[in-house]
Amino acid sequence: MAENAIGARRKPAYRIGKRSIDMSISLYDAVVPSNLQILGALDRIMEKAEAFCEARAMAQEALIDARLAPDMQPLGYQVKSCTVHSIGAIKSVPTGRFSPDSSAWPTDFAGLRGMLQHAAAELSALDRNAVEELADADTCFVLGERTLPFTGANFLLSFSQPNFYFHATTAYAILRAQGVELGKRDFIGTPRIKR
């Protein structure tokens, strides 16, 4: 049995009917391409949100400050958190520590799109082997006195990746609730089809 559920060290068997299929996936492949896909989709969604504001002579800040519920963070925070839980999370693993980012987010769509594009560029520049080496690294989530210990793989896959999708979905939902014309295809972006 493998030490970790990621990478070539383990080939889980999946049953389809009477056939058993061996399959393995690397940490890089489990995280980076999907992050890039959704960050690209969010960039295009922010472009549509900006056009929505322009068409209605609406201040961009009003939409960027919109929330789904009073006790939830606004759109700007949701978009910033997608960058934090993608490239920010990956870059934190070698340091052994990840804490929530309390910095301000941009107050215009150009700034939000710039954050998304910068995160995508950094993800695209990552070395596959360097990401693979993060799998067994000791990593802690730290919030005040609270500390949650992880391996690098478990941190990225069971903590940051769910957070990434939560914030991306919430950003989408805020814009839909405000009347921006978006559909599921906008959220999914460009799938990685076989060529």
Secondary structure as GFF3:
##gff-version 3
##sequence-region A 1 195
A	DSSP	three_ten_helix	7	9	.	.	.	ID=ss1
A	DSSP	beta_strand	13	16	.	.	.	ID=ss2
A	DSSP	beta_strand	19	22	.	.	.	ID=ss3
A	DSSP	alpha_helix	27	55	.	.	.	ID=ss4
A	DSSP	alpha_helix	60	64	.	.	.	ID=ss5
A	DSSP	alpha_helix	75	83	.	.	.	ID=ss6
A	DSSP	pi_helix	84	88	.	.	.	ID=ss7
A	DSSP	alpha_helix	89	92	.	.	.	ID=ss8
A	DSSP	three_ten_helix	93	95	.	.	.	ID=ss9
A	DSSP	beta_strand	97	98	.	.	.	ID=ss10
A	DSSP	alpha_helix	109	124	.	.	.	ID=ss11
A	DSSP	alpha_helix	128	132	.	.	.	ID=ss12
A	DSSP	beta_strand	138	143	.	.	.	ID=ss13
A	DSSP	beta_strand	146	151	.	.	.	ID=ss14
A	DSSP	alpha_helix	152	155	.	.	.	ID=ss15
A	DSSP	pi_helix	156	160	.	.	.	ID=ss16
A	DSSP	alpha_helix	161	177	.	.	.	ID=ss17
A	DSSP	alpha_helix	184	188	.	.	.	ID=ss18
###
